Amino acid sequence: HTTRHKSYLSRRRHTMRRIVLPSSLIITGALFIAAEYRPASALAGQPPFSLRPPVTSLQRGGRTTGHARAAFTPPGELLDRQNRHRRRRTLPSGSLRTASSDDDANDEDEPPVKDDSSKRAMLKFAIPALGIYLTNPLLSNIDNSFVGRTVGATGLAALSPATLCIDQALYLFSFLGRAATGLASRAYNGDGGDDANESSSSEEDAKERMKEAASPALSVAAICGVVMSVLYASSAPRALDALNVDPALRTSAASYVRWRGAASWAAMVQAVLLSLFMVARDAVTPLKIVGCAAVLNVLGDAALCAWPFRTGCAGAAAATAVATLFSTGWMVSALRGRGMLPRLKVPNRDECGKLLGFTGPLLAITLTRMAGFMNMQRRAMMLGMESLAGYQLCMNLLIFFILFGEPLSQLGQTKLPSLIDSSRTEEAMATFKSIITLSTFAALGVGGVAYLTALLGPGMFSADAGVQAVAKSAAPVLFFAVSQTIVGIAVDGAMMASRDFGFMLTLGLGSFMLQAKLLTYCNSVADIFGTFTIRLGSYALLSVGRAL
């Protein structure tokens, strides 16, 4: 019976690998081709995320209005307009007046073309932003390293359900930060109507609009954060019981949940504050803040986990909580000094309506994604303590490396809304294509680093030979999981900018059910991450196809 069972498990693993590896290669290749070789004729069409205003037959002085002209631009006129804008960019300063009066007359309703879609300009924003988004998962891996080295495999296994309780709850409320980005970006850059690009709008007016738009999201984040902190303090053991955590791990896991939960309100507020820096195209200030908080966290881990206190999981959580409070306070001070800090207030009906226009669909989308992570966690808990510790190690590597796609998502969320609302389809498509191209190359490079880390570096996180073997066996699949997810996150930003929530939710539910079915066949950590690869890869591929 044992021999037959082993043979059966071997056949299932072989089947999973035959599905995962070819599917991932096909998806990666298709994404690259879609990003690089989009037909030129597509420029004259309307991509799904353009959301152009309704076609109108109104005429102004015998000429078609700006929106109607944007909706029906003949290919010849489109090429002429591109050439005129190209000439304007190359003329010396002050020489715009020498252009033909006919060009001026034809372009008086058109906004000037900005070179915001260039990859170099995007990288100037994305690289500092990358440091911001990498800091928290880097600190989580440092926590794992300290706990794994000082407590052992038991402490590392205890962190898996504990971080699930904390990080998944924070991820559940991440829709508030994304909603703040969308609302604040549209307010800061203009509503997208006829007056969206007026140069007479001052910076102070833009800041006031942004503060008003972000105020409801910040207020809701603060209220929900306080409630979550109270629940963590009072209900941590019950939450771990609901997850069927091994009794031997519950004490360490509960202490981690309580310490991290005490600062969860600050983490939720910080997500909204960070979105305001991103909307203002300032990635350097929050990078400095988060960098200093990271140093504080590492020093706290060293003192509380290693020497002199040696408090294990609780010490790691306490260090993270103190660093979170420190960085949140600094962000509040920085935004107040620049006149960009929204005030806390009870949202009125109109503000609630605008917020729910984002948060309702985003919450549903986030719930499906969170449920997928929970299904993966439950399956890993059925494989034994050694596999669970290896799963936790690989999951932290995954979370760390996939955040290389988050700055590209932020580019889409902050640049595309004003282009979409003002019907500047050509610039929106150029920006989207640049984002996808950057994400494709980033996916391949970062995926390779993730593979090498899991294959050669698990000893940095655990001294247990069995845990290291689990991580090494999952390294090839981790490469594809990271690669597909980076592209998926980048596409996610464009889909949110277009408010194409119906498509996102439908596709998310479909990929969630597919992964849930595949998880029933998984008997190793590598198989579990293989289902994640298929889920995110299918989402990214279909989303790019819809946009193009």
C-alpha positions, 0 to 999 in steps of 0.5 A: 500500500505504501509503495502504491501511494508513493507511486501515485504521489509521484505521478501527480507531481509529474503531472503538475510539472508538465502543466506548470512549466510549459504553460508558464513559458507560453504565457511569458512569451505571449506577454513579451510579444504582445508588448513589443509587436502590437500592430501599428493599426491599433493606434487608430482604434480604441483600446478597452481602457481608453474610456473616451467620452460619449460621441457628440454631434455638437459643433463649435463655429463649424468645427467639431468639439474636442471630445468628438474630434478625439473620438473620430480621428482619421488616420491621416489627421492622426499622423499629421498631428503626430508630426506637428507635435514632433516638430514642436518638441524639436523647435528652439525655445520661443520658436513655436510662434513661427509655426504655420497659423494653420497648425496653430488653428488646428491645434488650439483645442489640443493639449500639449504632448508631454514626453511622460511615456518615455521609459527613462522618465518612468525609471526616474520615478520607478527606481526610488519607488521600488525602494519604498515597496521593497523595504517592508518585504525585505524586513519580513525576510530579515525577521524570518532570518533572525527567527529562523536562526535564533528559534529554529524551524519551529519559530519559522513555522509559527510565523507562517500563520501569524503573518497570514493573520496580519499581512492578509488583513492589511492586504484586504484593506489595501483597496483604500490606498489604491482608491486614494491613488485613483481619486487623488490622481484625478483630482491633482491632475484635473478631472479630465473635462474641458478644463482638466489641463488649464495652466491657470490651475495653481499648485496650491489648488491642486494640493487642496483638491488632492487633500479633499479627494483623499480625506475620506480614504484616510479617515476610513483607513484610520477607523478600520485600523483602530478596530483591527488593532482592538480585534488583534489584541482581544482575538488573536488566539481565536483567529489561530484556532480558526486556522487550525494552527498546531498547538505547539506553534500557537503561543509564538504565533499569538505573541507575533499577532498581538505585537504587529496588530498593535500597530496595524492602524498605523500601517493602514494609514501609512498606505494612504499617505504613501499614495499621496507622495506617489500622486505628487511624483515624489518617491524620494521623500518616502524612500528616505523615511522608509529607509530610516525605519528599516534601519530601526527595524533591523536594530530592533531585531538584533536587540530583541531576537538575537542579543540581549533579550532573545524574545523570538517571534514577539521581539521580531514583531515588536521591532516591526511595530515600532518601525511602522509607528516611526515611519507613519509619524514622519510621513504625517509630518512631511505631508503637513509641512508641504500642505498635503496632509488630508484632514480626518473627518466623517465623509458625507454622502457624496464623498462616500459615493465617490469612495465606494465607486472605487472601494466596492469593486476593489474590495471584491477583487481583493477578497478573491485574491486573499482567498487564493493566498489562504487556500495556498496556506491551508494546503501547505499546512497539510504537508507537515511542519517542515514543508510549512516552514519551507513554504513560509520561506518561499512565500516571503521570497515571492512577496519580496520579489513581486513588489518589483512590479509595484512601481510600474503599477503606480505609474499606471495608476498615477499617469493614465487616469488624466490621459484616459479622462481627457481622451488622449488615447495616443499618449495613454497607449504609449504609456501603457506600452512602455509600462508593459515593456519595462515589466516584461524585462523586469519580470525575466531579470527579477524572476532569475534572481528569485530562482537563484536566491531560493536555490543557493540562499535558503541557508541565510534564512534557516539552518534546517536541512529539510527546510532548505531542501523544500526551498530548493525544490520550489526554485524553478516554479518560483521563477515563473511565479515571480515573472508572471506576477510582476507583469500582472501587477503592472497590468493591474495599475492600468486596469484600475486607472481605467476602472475596468473593475467588472473585467478584473473581478470576472477574471479574478473569480475565474482564475481563483476557481481554477487555482482552487481546483488545482490545489487539490492535486498538490502534494508539495510546495512546488506544486502549490506555487505552480497553481499560483503561477498559472493563476497570475499568468492567465490573468496577466495575459488576458488583461494585456489582450483586453487592453491592446 
